[in-house]
Amino acid sequence: MPDRPRRAASLAALLALLTLSGACGGPSPAPPVTSASESPSASASPAESPTARSAARPVVVGRAPADLRDVDWKQVPVPGEFCGVPGLVRFGSGNEARATSTVWGQVEISRGLRVQYGDTDEDGRDEAVLSVGCSDEVTMNDQIAMGFVVYTHAGNDLAVLGSITPRRKTDQYTTLLTGAEFAPGRIIVHEKWYRPNDAHCCPSGDATTVWLHEDGRLTPGTTRVAS
């Protein structure tokens, strides 16, 4: 049986590779960001989390600097909804955390190493997109779900705007998200999907989905299959 650190490193490396390939109502309260020494390495907060498509209201996760590029992302929790984990998942000193999924049971949540930035609401301050992945500790499947978490300002706070998940789905492996482009009122997300004869390493299908940012919400729009 492969050891967990090796699989965790594999998933973290995949997330790093994928991110490198890509270019309002009041907020509801959630637990503040804590230091790695204060927070468990794998716990899901009981606080409210966004739905699979969009947050009804941004969920505050801590204070925010004027520029989100100054955020210490190692201290920021992520919503586990993309993997069926309720609430917020907090990390320890590394980039992986164990949690319980309502779909797959015990899973490991990983976050990417590079954050993408862009201004979609034209307020002069960038939003941020962080990639996240999910591995199944029972079947040893390193790729059961992935998503993008979108963070924004809510006044002086850092908040989760919503989660983005692949829209071009097949019966093969999980579709990958490879990059995000920012435009006024939208985020264009690039997807790589698996054709029937594609190897696990190499999805050959390309698609893009336009996610609309309107009234403090993220909703999926049109998905265009390019190949």
Beta strands, then each sheet from edge to edge (+ up, - down):
strand 1: 42-44
strand 2: 59-63
strand 3: 78-79
strand 4: 88-91
strand 5: 96-101
strand 6: 105-118
strand 7: 127-136
strand 8: 141-154
strand 9: 157-164
strand 10: 176-183
strand 11: 186-193
strand 12: 205-214
strand 13: 217-225
sheet 1: 1+ 4- 3+
sheet 2: 2+ 9- 8+ 7- 6+ 5-
sheet 3: 10+ 11- 12+ 13-
end
